[in-house]
Amino acid sequence: MKTTVIIPAFNEEDNIGPVLKTIIATPLIDEIIVVSDGSEDQTVQVASAFKEVRIIELLENRGKGGAVKAGLDNCQNEIVLILDADLTGLTSEHIQSLIIPLIKGEALMTTGVFKKGRIITDFAQKVAPFLSGQRAIKRNILENLSDLDLARFGLEVALHQYVEEQNIENVTVELPDLSHIMKEEKLGFWKGLFSRLRMYWEIIRYALNADHSK
């Protein structure tokens, strides 16, 4: 069973390099796709420095759902691993712990939850683990989300609701010492806060209005 990693990335020139280095060094990974989601910085150039990585460059920002859909349309492997581009502390053990339950047939999806990384990101995922961006998923589950490209930041909600409705086996995997760079750190406090609130609004709107299954 082969695995493709899809990394949606919007203006992540400062963060994506270490993430890619770890993924490349990890067994069980057969393909790596970075989807630059309308990036205006050097994200594409940084990712292109890794010869093992395929780059899909979207000229306009489509949000996470649209970026993942673009990656999915360009791969064929049975397992899809979605990872954020701004992770800090990522190890090969984290990656393999997300993939192995699917390879062993113990789950159709795994959801990674930060533990002992940073207090604020640990707390956020403890309160709402279904918003985690680190997931390994059987390809057919993603294909059954009819509006995947419209999900934008509602992707995680769409997946959570779909697996709940369909009674699909989802295993929660703890990811010790892992965290990510917060929007307020990337953009400055007020701009980052506005971006976060906009993301939450899109998640809520999508959760309330969308029909996720075909």
CORBEL-V677589 format. One line per field, one symbol per residue. psi: psi as a letter, one per 30 degrees, with the letter a starting at -180 (. if undefined). A space follows every 10 residues. Layout:
psi->???
//
This chain:
psi->jlkkkkjkkj hhefffeeee eeeegklfkf kkkkjjigkg bgeeeeeffj ffkkkkjkfk kfleeeeeee eefglflekk kkklfgkkgk leeeeefeee eeefgflfkk jkkkkhdkee eeeefeeiff gkfjkkkkef eeffjfheff fcggeeeeee eeeeeghkjk kkkkikgkal klefeeflee eeeeeeeeee eeeeeeeffk jfl.
//
